[in-house]
Amino acid sequence: MALFWKRKSKEIITLGLNDRSDSGTTEASSNTTTSNAATQTAPVVPVRETIVSPPPPETPAQIEAEASTLTTSTAPSDEPTSYAASNVPRAPTQKAREMYAAKPTPTVSDERDVMPPVSRDAAREEVAARPRSSFSSSILGLDKSIAELAAEQAALEATYAARFRRAVEKTRHSLNDRIDTVFQARKQIDAELLDELEEVLIAADLGVPTTMEILDAVRRGVTRKEINDVDALKRAIKNHIINIFDVAEKNGVANEVSVPESVTPYVMMIVGVNGVGKTTTIGKLAQRIKAEGNEVLICAADTFRAAASDQLAIWAERTGVPLIQQKTGTDPAAVLFDALKASKARNSDVLIVDTAGRLHTKSNLMAELEKMKRIAGREVEGAPHETLLVLDAVTGQNGLEQARQFLKTANITGIVLTKLDGTAKGGIAVAIAKELNLPIRYVGIGEKVDDLIVFDAAQYVEGLFG
C-alpha cells in the first residue's frame, strides 16, 4: 500500500525519504556548507566536476628564464612605490633554489602516509556503526542499505494498516462484537441464530443481497459440519467478502497500469453529487499522485456552482498543483479542452477533472458530462481513462441509489469511498462492490491530505473482524 500511483514503469522509492524532519547542514561542496533551510528550498542541481591535472615540475632552466622576466630594477627613485609594484614577485636567490632542490619529495613509502591495512568485513562494520542522521542526503535513499530501506517500507505499510484499522473501528464494534454476542450461551448454530446474524449484517450496511449470500454460504458450511463455532463462522464470512471484492476488481479499472505509459496525460474524471467530499478527494489525489513523482494538472470544470472553482483553487495552492479554470457559467467542455491542451504543452502525466455535482434529476448536467467525455476521447486516446464516482460512506444505502443513476449515463470505472472513519456502517463497501460490480479504488479515512489511501480488501476485512 506504500506506493499510491504506479503507472510509470520506472522504479520509484516512496518511503518519505525526501522529508526533512530535523535541522542540520549538508555539505554542498568540499569547501562550502549550506544551512538546512537553504537546502530545503533550493533545487538540487547536478554539478559537473572537472578534474585538473597538476602542472609538471619546472626545470632549473625554466625557473631561471621566468626569474629573468620578473626581475625589476632596484635603483632608487623619487617616485612613490605603488602597491602593485611592491607586490611584483622577485627572482628567487641561488640559496632558495638550492634549498628547494634539496627538499625531499614525499613518497608513499613514508610510514606516516601509509594507512594500515583494513579487512573488508571490518570496513563494513565500521560503516554500519557510524551514527546516521535522520536527514537523508539522497531522495531515492541511495545512501541507505537494503535492510534500512526494507525496514522503512515495512514501517510505512504498518502505519497505513493501523490507520485503516482505526478507520473501520466503529464498524468493527458494530459487527464483530455483535456477532460474538449472538454466539454467547449458544452451543449450536440454529435457525434462530442465523436470524439474529442476518440482522447484524444488515445493520452494518452490507446490503440485503450480500447478507443473503453470506447466510446461504453459512448454512452450507453448517450442513457439511465445517462451521460449528464463532471462529469458523467469521472465517466463512471473511472469505465470502474477499471473494466479492475479487470479482468486482475484474470490472472497471482496478489499476492505472492498464493504460500504456505512452498515452499522456492520464485523464481522471471525478463525478458525484455535492457534499460527498468530491473537491477534497481531488485535492488529496493530486497531492498523493504528485508525491509519487508525477506532473499533475487540475481542471476546474464545475462551472455550474459558483464556489466550486474557489474551493478547488485553495486545494491547488495548498498542494502546489497548477489549476485550469474559467469564470462561472462557462461551458465545462471548453474548460476541459483548454486543460487538455495545457496538459500536453506542460507534458503533464495526470489530468484530474472536476465536474459539477450532478443530481440524477438534472438531465442537462448529465448531458454535459457525456459531452466532456467525447471531448476528452477526441484529444487523448482512450480518455477519460478513469471515471471515479465519489460516494459518502455515511449515507449508506442512499449512496447506492446515486451510483445507479450515474451508471445509466456515465461509464463509471471505479469508486472512491469517503468518510469511512465517520460511520459505524462501513459494511457499505461490501454492498457497493457486490451490487455495482465495480472496484473500490480509494477510501478516505480522515481529513488530512494523506488520508486518502488505496483500498485494500484484505486489510479492510481484517479490520472488520480482527
C-alpha positions as CSV (number, residue, x, y, z in Angstrom):
1,M,0.0,0.0,0.0
2,A,3.0,2.3,0.2
3,L,3.0,3.0,-3.5
4,F,-0.1,5.2,-4.2
5,W,0.1,5.7,-8.0
6,K,2.3,3.4,-10.0
7,R,1.7,3.8,-13.7
8,K,5.3,4.7,-14.5
9,S,7.4,1.7,-15.3
10,K,10.5,3.2,-13.6
11,E,11.1,2.2,-10.1
12,I,10.1,4.9,-7.6
13,I,11.0,4.6,-4.0
14,T,8.3,6.4,-2.0
15,L,9.3,6.0,1.6
16,G,9.2,9.6,2.5
17,L,13.0,9.8,2.2
18,N,12.9,13.4,1.0
19,D,11.1,14.6,4.1
20,R,13.3,16.9,6.2
21,S,12.3,16.3,9.8
22,D,15.2,17.9,11.6
23,S,17.6,20.8,11.3
24,G,21.2,20.5,10.2
25,T,23.6,21.3,7.4
26,T,24.6,19.3,4.4
27,E,27.9,19.6,2.6
28,A,27.4,21.3,-0.8
29,S,31.0,21.1,-1.9
30,S,34.4,20.3,-0.5
31,N,34.8,23.9,0.8
32,T,31.3,25.3,1.2
33,T,28.5,24.3,3.5
34,T,24.9,25.5,3.3
35,S,22.3,25.8,6.0
36,N,19.4,23.3,6.3
37,A,16.8,26.0,5.5
38,A,18.5,26.8,2.2
39,T,18.9,23.1,1.4
40,Q,15.1,22.6,1.8
41,T,14.1,25.3,-0.6
42,A,16.9,25.3,-3.2
43,P,16.5,22.8,-6.1
44,V,19.1,20.2,-6.4
45,V,21.3,20.9,-9.5
46,P,23.8,18.3,-10.7
47,V,27.3,19.7,-10.7
48,R,29.8,18.7,-13.4
49,E,33.1,18.2,-11.7
50,T,36.2,18.9,-13.8
51,I,39.5,17.2,-12.8
52,V,42.6,19.3,-13.4
53,S,45.9,17.6,-13.6
54,P,48.8,19.3,-11.6
55,P,51.4,21.1,-13.8
56,P,54.7,19.3,-14.4
57,P,57.6,20.4,-12.2
58,E,59.7,23.2,-13.7
59,T,63.3,22.6,-14.7
60,P,66.1,24.9,-13.4
61,A,66.4,26.4,-16.8
62,Q,62.6,27.3,-16.8
63,I,62.9,28.8,-13.4
64,E,65.9,30.9,-14.4
65,A,64.1,32.1,-17.6
66,E,61.0,33.1,-15.6
67,A,63.0,34.8,-12.9
68,S,64.7,37.0,-15.6
69,T,61.4,38.3,-16.8
70,L,60.2,39.2,-13.3
71,T,63.4,40.9,-12.2
72,T,62.8,44.6,-11.6
73,S,65.2,47.5,-11.2
74,T,66.2,48.2,-7.6
75,A,67.6,51.7,-8.5
76,P,66.4,54.4,-6.1
77,S,63.6,56.6,-7.4
78,D,61.9,59.7,-6.2
79,E,58.5,58.4,-7.3
80,P,56.4,56.6,-4.6
81,T,56.2,52.9,-5.0
82,S,52.7,51.7,-5.8
83,Y,51.0,48.7,-4.1
84,A,51.1,46.7,-7.4
85,A,54.8,47.4,-7.9
86,S,55.6,46.4,-4.4
87,N,54.0,43.1,-4.9
88,V,55.8,42.1,-8.1
89,P,57.4,38.7,-7.5
90,R,61.1,38.8,-7.1
91,A,63.6,36.4,-8.6
92,P,64.5,33.5,-6.4
93,T,68.0,33.6,-5.0
94,Q,70.6,31.0,-5.6
95,K,70.2,29.9,-1.9
96,A,66.5,29.5,-2.3
97,R,66.9,27.3,-5.4
98,E,69.4,25.1,-3.6
99,M,67.0,24.7,-0.7
100,Y,64.2,23.8,-3.0
101,A,66.3,21.2,-4.8
102,A,67.5,19.7,-1.5
103,K,64.0,19.3,-0.1
104,P,63.0,15.6,-0.2
105,T,59.9,14.6,-2.2
106,P,57.3,12.8,-0.1
107,T,56.7,9.2,-1.3
108,V,54.2,6.6,-0.4
109,S,57.0,4.7,1.4
110,D,56.8,7.3,4.3
111,E,55.4,5.5,7.3
112,R,53.2,8.4,8.2
113,D,51.4,8.4,4.8
114,V,50.6,4.7,4.7
115,M,47.2,3.6,6.1
116,P,47.2,0.4,8.0
117,P,45.5,-2.5,6.1
118,V,41.9,-3.0,6.9
119,S,39.8,-6.0,6.0
120,R,36.6,-5.7,4.0
121,D,34.4,-7.1,6.9
122,A,36.0,-4.6,9.4
123,A,35.3,-1.7,7.0
124,R,31.7,-2.7,6.7
125,E,31.3,-3.0,10.4
126,E,32.8,0.5,10.8
127,V,30.4,2.0,8.3
128,A,27.4,0.2,9.9
129,A,28.5,1.5,13.3
130,R,28.6,5.1,12.2
131,P,25.7,7.2,13.5
132,R,23.2,8.2,10.9
133,S,21.4,11.4,10.7
134,S,17.6,11.4,10.3
135,F,18.1,13.6,7.3
136,S,18.8,11.6,4.1
137,S,21.0,13.3,1.6
138,S,19.5,11.1,-1.2
139,I,15.9,11.5,-2.3
140,L,15.9,7.9,-3.5
141,G,17.6,6.5,-0.4
142,L,20.7,5.5,-2.3
143,D,22.8,6.3,0.8
144,K,20.9,3.6,2.8
145,S,21.3,-0.1,2.9
146,I,18.8,-2.6,1.6
147,A,17.9,-3.6,5.2
148,E,17.2,0.0,6.1
149,L,15.0,0.6,3.1
150,A,13.1,-2.6,3.8
151,A,12.6,-1.6,7.4
152,E,11.2,1.8,6.4
153,Q,9.0,0.2,3.9
154,A,7.6,-2.2,6.5
155,A,7.1,0.6,9.0
156,L,5.2,2.7,6.4
157,E,2.9,-0.2,5.5
158,A,2.3,-0.9,9.1
159,T,1.3,2.7,9.7
160,Y,-1.2,2.6,6.8
161,A,-2.6,-0.7,8.1
162,A,-3.0,0.7,11.6
163,R,-4.7,3.8,10.2
164,F,-7.0,1.7,8.1
165,R,-7.9,-0.4,11.1
166,R,-8.8,2.7,13.1
167,A,-10.9,3.9,10.3
168,V,-13.2,0.9,10.4
169,E,-13.2,0.7,14.2
170,K,-16.8,1.8,14.6
171,T,-17.9,-0.8,12.1
172,R,-15.8,-3.5,13.8
173,H,-17.5,-2.8,17.2
174,S,-20.9,-2.8,15.5
175,L,-20.3,-6.0,13.5
176,N,-17.7,-8.1,15.3
177,D,-18.9,-7.5,18.8
178,R,-22.5,-8.2,17.9
179,I,-21.6,-11.5,16.3
180,D,-19.8,-12.5,19.5
181,T,-22.9,-11.5,21.4
182,V,-25.1,-13.6,19.2
183,F,-23.0,-16.7,19.9
184,Q,-23.0,-16.2,23.7
185,A,-24.7,-19.1,25.6
186,R,-25.2,-20.9,22.3
187,K,-23.9,-24.4,21.8
188,Q,-25.0,-24.9,18.2
189,I,-25.9,-22.9,15.1
190,D,-29.7,-23.0,14.5
191,A,-32.3,-21.1,12.6
192,E,-32.7,-18.5,15.4
193,L,-29.0,-17.7,15.5
194,L,-29.0,-17.2,11.7
195,D,-31.9,-14.8,12.0
196,E,-30.0,-12.8,14.5
197,L,-26.9,-12.9,12.4
198,E,-29.0,-11.6,9.4
199,E,-30.0,-8.5,11.5
200,V,-26.4,-7.9,12.4
201,L,-25.1,-7.9,8.8
202,I,-27.9,-5.7,7.5
203,A,-27.3,-3.2,10.4
204,A,-23.7,-2.9,9.3
205,D,-25.0,-1.9,5.8
206,L,-23.6,-5.0,4.0
207,G,-26.9,-4.9,2.0
208,V,-29.7,-7.5,1.7
209,P,-28.3,-9.4,-1.4
210,T,-24.9,-9.7,0.2
211,T,-26.3,-10.8,3.5
212,M,-28.5,-13.5,1.9
213,E,-25.4,-14.8,0.0
214,I,-23.4,-15.0,3.2
215,L,-26.2,-16.8,5.1
216,D,-26.5,-19.3,2.3
217,A,-22.8,-20.0,2.5
218,V,-23.0,-20.4,6.3
219,R,-25.9,-22.8,6.0
220,R,-23.9,-24.9,3.6
221,G,-21.0,-24.9,5.9
222,V,-23.1,-25.9,8.9
223,T,-24.6,-28.8,6.8
224,R,-21.2,-30.0,5.9
225,K,-20.1,-29.6,9.6
226,E,-17.4,-27.1,8.5
227,I,-18.9,-24.4,10.7
228,N,-19.5,-25.2,14.3
229,D,-18.1,-22.2,16.3
230,V,-17.8,-18.5,16.1
231,D,-14.3,-18.6,14.7
232,A,-15.3,-20.8,11.8
233,L,-18.3,-18.6,11.2
234,K,-16.1,-15.4,11.0
235,R,-13.7,-17.2,8.6
236,A,-16.6,-18.1,6.3
237,I,-17.9,-14.5,6.2
238,K,-14.4,-13.1,5.6
239,N,-13.7,-15.5,2.7
240,H,-17.0,-14.6,1.1
241,I,-16.5,-10.9,1.4
242,I,-13.0,-11.1,-0.1
243,N,-14.4,-13.1,-3.0
244,I,-16.9,-10.3,-3.7
245,F,-14.1,-7.8,-3.9
246,D,-12.0,-10.1,-6.1
247,V,-14.9,-10.4,-8.6
248,A,-15.6,-6.7,-8.6
249,E,-11.9,-5.9,-9.5
250,K,-12.3,-7.8,-12.8
251,N,-14.6,-5.0,-14.0
252,G,-14.0,-1.3,-14.4
253,V,-10.4,-0.1,-13.9
254,A,-8.7,-1.6,-10.9
255,N,-5.2,-0.3,-11.7
256,E,-3.8,2.7,-13.6
257,V,-1.1,0.5,-15.2
258,S,-3.7,-0.8,-17.6
259,V,-3.1,2.3,-19.7
260,P,0.2,2.4,-21.7
261,E,2.8,4.8,-20.4
262,S,3.0,6.4,-23.9
263,V,-0.6,7.8,-23.5
264,T,-0.4,11.1,-21.8
265,P,-2.0,12.8,-20.0
266,Y,-3.7,10.1,-18.0
267,V,-7.2,11.7,-17.6
268,M,-9.2,11.0,-14.4
269,M,-12.7,12.4,-14.3
270,I,-14.3,12.8,-10.9
271,V,-18.1,12.7,-10.6
272,G,-20.5,12.7,-7.7
273,V,-23.2,14.8,-6.0
274,N,-22.5,17.8,-3.9
275,G,-21.4,17.2,-0.4
276,V,-19.8,13.8,-0.7
277,G,-16.3,15.2,-0.5
278,K,-15.5,15.4,-4.2
279,T,-13.4,18.6,-4.1
280,T,-11.4,17.3,-1.1
281,T,-10.9,14.0,-2.9
282,I,-9.4,15.8,-5.9
283,G,-7.0,17.7,-3.7
284,K,-5.8,14.6,-1.9
285,L,-5.5,12.7,-5.2
286,A,-3.4,15.5,-6.7
287,Q,-1.1,15.6,-3.6
288,R,-0.6,11.9,-3.4
289,I,0.0,11.4,-7.2
290,K,2.4,14.3,-7.2
291,A,4.3,12.8,-4.3
292,E,5.0,9.8,-6.4
293,G,7.0,11.9,-8.9
294,N,4.3,12.7,-11.4
295,E,3.4,16.0,-13.0
296,V,-0.3,16.7,-12.2
297,L,-2.8,19.3,-13.5
298,I,-6.3,20.0,-12.2
299,C,-9.2,21.1,-14.4
300,A,-12.0,23.0,-12.7
301,A,-14.8,22.1,-15.0
302,D,-17.5,22.5,-12.3
303,T,-18.7,25.9,-13.7
304,F,-22.3,25.3,-12.5
305,R,-21.6,26.1,-8.9
306,A,-20.1,29.5,-8.1
307,A,-17.9,28.5,-5.2
308,A,-16.6,25.3,-6.8
309,S,-13.6,26.8,-8.6
310,D,-12.7,28.9,-5.5
311,Q,-12.6,25.8,-3.3
312,L,-10.6,23.9,-5.8
313,A,-8.2,26.8,-6.1
314,I,-7.5,26.6,-2.4
315,W,-6.6,22.9,-2.7
316,A,-4.4,23.6,-5.8
317,E,-2.5,26.3,-3.9
318,R,-2.1,24.1,-0.9
319,T,-0.7,21.1,-2.9
320,G,1.3,23.2,-5.4
321,V,-0.6,21.8,-8.4
322,P,-1.5,24.0,-11.4
323,L,-5.2,24.7,-11.9
324,I,-7.0,25.5,-15.2
325,Q,-10.3,27.4,-14.5
326,Q,-12.6,29.9,-16.1
327,K,-15.5,32.1,-14.9
328,T,-18.7,30.7,-13.6
329,G,-21.2,29.6,-16.4
330,T,-18.5,28.8,-19.0
331,D,-19.1,25.6,-21.0
332,P,-17.4,22.8,-19.0
333,A,-16.4,21.1,-22.2
334,A,-14.5,24.3,-23.2
335,V,-12.6,24.4,-19.9
336,L,-11.7,20.7,-20.3
337,F,-10.5,21.4,-23.9
338,D,-8.2,24.1,-22.6
339,A,-6.9,21.9,-19.8
340,L,-6.1,19.1,-22.2
341,K,-4.1,21.5,-24.4
342,A,-2.3,22.8,-21.3
343,S,-1.5,19.3,-20.2
344,K,0.1,18.4,-23.5
345,A,2.1,21.7,-23.5
346,R,3.3,21.1,-20.0
347,N,4.0,17.3,-20.5
348,S,1.7,16.6,-17.6
349,D,1.4,12.9,-16.5
350,V,-2.1,13.2,-15.0
351,L,-5.1,15.5,-15.6
352,I,-7.7,15.4,-12.8
353,V,-11.1,16.8,-14.0
354,D,-13.6,18.2,-11.5
355,T,-17.2,18.0,-12.7
356,A,-20.4,19.6,-11.5
357,G,-22.2,17.9,-8.6
358,R,-24.8,16.3,-10.7
359,L,-28.1,15.3,-9.3
360,H,-29.7,12.5,-11.2
361,T,-32.8,14.7,-11.7
362,K,-30.9,17.2,-13.8
363,S,-30.7,15.7,-17.2
364,N,-28.8,18.8,-18.6
365,L,-25.9,18.2,-16.3
366,M,-25.7,14.6,-17.3
367,A,-25.7,15.6,-20.9
368,E,-22.8,17.9,-20.2
369,L,-20.9,15.0,-18.7
370,E,-21.4,13.0,-21.8
371,K,-20.1,15.9,-24.0
372,M,-17.0,16.2,-21.8
373,K,-16.3,12.5,-22.3
374,R,-16.4,13.0,-26.1
375,I,-14.0,15.9,-26.0
376,A,-11.6,14.0,-23.8
377,G,-11.7,11.0,-26.1
378,R,-11.1,13.1,-29.2
379,E,-8.0,14.8,-27.7
380,V,-6.3,11.9,-25.9
381,E,-6.5,8.3,-26.8
382,G,-8.9,6.4,-24.6
383,A,-9.7,9.4,-22.3
384,P,-11.1,9.6,-19.8
385,H,-9.1,6.6,-18.6
386,E,-10.9,6.6,-15.3
387,T,-14.2,8.0,-14.2
388,L,-14.3,7.8,-10.5
389,L,-17.6,8.1,-8.6
390,V,-17.2,9.6,-5.1
391,L,-19.7,8.2,-2.5
392,D,-20.1,9.2,1.1
393,A,-19.9,6.1,3.4
394,V,-22.1,7.8,5.9
395,T,-25.1,7.9,3.5
396,G,-25.1,4.1,3.3
397,Q,-27.7,2.6,1.0
398,N,-28.7,6.1,-0.2
399,G,-25.3,6.3,-1.9
400,L,-26.1,3.2,-3.8
401,E,-29.1,4.8,-5.4
402,Q,-27.0,7.8,-6.5
403,A,-24.5,5.3,-8.0
404,R,-27.2,3.5,-10.0
405,Q,-28.3,6.8,-11.6
406,F,-24.7,7.7,-12.6
407,L,-24.2,4.3,-14.1
408,K,-27.0,5.0,-16.5
409,T,-25.2,7.9,-18.1
410,A,-21.5,7.9,-17.1
411,N,-19.2,5.0,-17.7
412,I,-18.1,4.7,-14.1
413,T,-14.9,2.7,-13.8
414,G,-14.3,2.8,-10.0
415,I,-15.5,4.1,-6.6
416,V,-13.9,6.5,-4.1
417,L,-15.5,5.9,-0.7
418,T,-15.1,8.9,1.6
419,K,-15.6,9.4,5.3
420,L,-15.2,5.7,6.1
421,D,-13.9,6.6,9.5
422,G,-17.1,8.5,10.4
423,T,-19.6,5.7,10.3
424,A,-20.5,2.5,12.1
425,K,-21.9,1.2,8.8
426,G,-18.7,0.7,7.0
427,G,-20.0,-2.5,5.5
428,I,-21.4,-0.4,2.7
429,A,-18.1,-1.0,0.9
430,V,-19.1,-4.7,0.5
431,A,-22.6,-3.7,-0.7
432,I,-21.1,-1.3,-3.3
433,A,-18.7,-3.9,-4.7
434,K,-21.5,-6.5,-4.8
435,E,-24.3,-4.5,-6.3
436,L,-22.4,-2.2,-8.6
437,N,-19.8,-4.8,-9.5
438,L,-17.1,-2.1,-9.6
439,P,-13.8,-1.9,-7.8
440,I,-13.3,0.5,-4.9
441,R,-10.2,2.4,-5.8
442,Y,-9.6,4.7,-2.9
443,V,-11.0,5.3,0.6
444,G,-11.0,8.4,2.7
445,I,-10.0,7.8,6.3
446,G,-9.6,11.3,7.7
447,E,-9.3,15.0,6.9
448,K,-5.5,15.2,6.4
449,V,-4.0,15.5,2.9
450,D,-2.6,12.0,3.1
451,D,-5.8,10.4,4.5
452,L,-6.8,9.1,1.1
453,I,-5.4,5.6,0.6
454,V,-5.6,2.8,-1.9
455,F,-8.3,0.4,-0.9
456,D,-7.0,-3.0,0.2
457,A,-9.7,-5.7,0.5
458,A,-7.6,-7.9,2.8
459,Q,-6.8,-5.1,5.3
460,Y,-10.4,-4.0,5.2
461,V,-11.8,-7.4,6.1
462,E,-9.1,-7.9,8.8
463,G,-10.1,-4.5,10.2
464,L,-13.7,-5.6,10.4
465,F,-13.1,-9.0,12.1
466,G,-9.6,-8.7,13.5
